Amino acid sequence: MEKQKAINNKAPSFYTVGDIQRILGIGRNSAYKLVSGKGFPAFYVGNRIIIPTDHFQTWINQQAEKRKGGGANGK
C-alpha cells in the first residue's frame, strides 16, 4: 500500500490482505479467513487478493449495524 500512496499521492483505491490485517489488528490467518468469507468484498487479480477501499468501508458499516441491532453476538 505504501508504494501506491507514494505514486498516487492520495489515499489508495484498494487494500491488500496485509492492509486489512493491520487495519483490524488481526493475525495473518484470521485476515485470510475473513477475506475468503461469504459477503466480504474481496476478489483476485492474478494471485493477489484485492479489497476496494470503498467496499471495505461499506462492509465495516454493515457489520457495525448488525452488531447494533443483533444483540451481543451480532447474529
C-alpha positions in Angstrom: 0.0 0.0 0.0 2.9 2.4 0.7 4.1 2.3 -2.9 0.6 3.1 -4.1 0.3 6.1 -1.8 3.7 7.4 -2.9 2.8 7.0 -6.6 -0.7 8.5 -6.4 0.0 10.9 -3.6 -3.5 10.3 -2.3 -5.5 7.6 -0.5 -5.3 4.1 -2.0 -8.3 2.8 -4.0 -7.8 -0.8 -2.7 -6.3 -2.7 0.2 -4.4 -5.9 0.4 -4.8 -8.7 2.9 -1.8 -7.3 4.8 -3.5 -3.9 4.9 -6.7 -5.4 6.3 -4.6 -7.3 8.9 -3.0 -4.0 10.1 -6.3 -2.0 10.0 -8.2 -4.5 12.1 -5.3 -5.6 14.3 -5.7 -9.3 13.5 -3.3 -12.1 12.6 -2.4 -13.3 9.2 -4.5 -16.4 9.3 -7.5 -14.5 10.6 -7.2 -11.9 7.8 -7.1 -14.6 5.1 -10.1 -16.4 6.7 -12.0 -13.1 6.8 -11.4 -12.0 3.2 -12.3 -15.5 1.9 -15.6 -15.5 3.8 -19.0 -15.1 2.2 -20.0 -11.4 1.8 -16.6 -9.9 2.2 -15.8 -7.6 -0.7 -12.6 -9.2 -2.0 -11.5 -10.5 -5.4 -8.4 -11.9 -7.0 -6.2 -10.2 -9.5 -3.9 -12.9 -10.6 -2.6 -14.4 -7.3 -3.3 -11.2 -5.4 -6.4 -10.6 -3.2 -7.7 -7.0 -3.6 -10.3 -5.3 -1.4 -11.6 -2.0 -2.8 -11.4 0.7 0.0 -15.0 2.0 -0.6 -16.4 -1.6 -0.5 -14.5 -2.4 2.7 -15.8 0.8 4.4 -19.4 -0.2 3.4 -18.8 -3.7 4.7 -17.5 -2.3 8.0 -20.5 -0.1 8.4 -22.8 -3.0 7.7 -21.1 -5.1 10.3 -21.4 -2.3 12.8 -25.2 -2.0 12.1 -25.6 -5.8 12.5 -23.9 -5.6 15.9 -26.2 -2.7 17.0 -29.4 -4.5 16.1 -28.4 -8.1 16.7 -27.5 -8.2 20.4 -24.3 -9.3 21.9 -23.3 -11.8 19.3 -24.4 -9.7 16.3 -26.5 -12.5 14.7 
